[in-house]
Amino acid sequence: MNCSLPCLLSALVVILVAFDFVQGEMKPTKFAKEVVCEGCHAVIAETNKIFGKGKRTDKTVMNSLRGICNAQRLNQYEFSPPTMKKVCDYWTENYETEIKAALTNGLPEDEQEIELCWISTDICKGVDRSHFRINKYEGPSKRKILAATKASTGEAVDEVTDEPPAEKKEDVKEEKKDKKTSGKKSSKSKTKKDGKGKDEL
């Protein structure tokens, strides 16, 4: 078979596009990653509120998705209701198949969120929710996220803990040490001042 350079390049582009899709490449959006991640959480949370413990089929999921992107429903999230409505619409318009798969898999809500927001798409990977002021929801546990993402890629799942990485542990130790040291210095300076006052009398 004789294939020219344009033919080979076309085949390479098709392979790369397919690879990007498999890797969970996000579809273009004007929203920041934190906003899109909060939208992902909202889609899962609001759909689960509608369903409760009811049976989930593709049809019931599609019916419930029609009612979730409503600014009045989305007022308890980190970003303004109009922004949340737009990002919710982004999810329901672009990820219908992925949302249906996550919601009909029979998993608990936090695992549905991991499936949609970390595995099908990696939009919540690296998002730090600790600075969110309105919605204090921290997201699924790091242990569950790591185990699920490893399992989805076929990696062996080891015992995983929710402890911070070693470098963060050392930073915390240094902060505590600095606080203790500064506390001792202030109490020493106070006793020195007290001692000077006695000498002067």
Steps between C-alpha positions, in 0.01 A plus 500: 500500500642836397390787726619854440609748765157673517337160550737420789446841658122458481525162670723650772251781565214249533703293747595807706140625511381157614776487764403844634135394524596185693715704739199710607589818315265780598291663232580872454347738753551860609460409868787454745579145610358562851168615354474198268589267790231658718258455209590131480432461873170688463380278213557185708362648825188657349411195292535281809269737692235452230539122492536422866521123511284454191584276207733654242474431131630699205151644455453607863850652506424700185171622649671609822780680312238728345415641841834544672653799316273751667658802673261463797618141555867598476516770769698308764814452291823698504430710192203724419176328391518648145858369462402162641208481257733563206755243616222250574373552144857444376504161676157384385559610139852357464513197731158337479644150442755531782238635743259214418779246550596646839142525627381155389799298621347422841786661694465732801485874425866574581613220267270633226674834542843336475388319184382819328735765639829306531483197269274577200638854508786611721355846564517479880856367506710756685208724603546626856159542662645613835470868403132470404299717741137427414494129419709329769465158336853360479430243231558124508788372713846503345530129577187415297603724211847347480367144525234561232737672257759224543236232449371675186847493344563140601766587760527290812326671789717508812394597848448874465465749784351846518824638645659797325820447300827489698605850394173646633545313830843660541355845428239445772771387746709810421198728551430342840867530593503868396189569708653332807825691456325836456282423804809430714670820380201715591475347850878547554483865394206550735695359798800718409273806500355393836853457639610848381201656664591341836861621476390855435280506812 
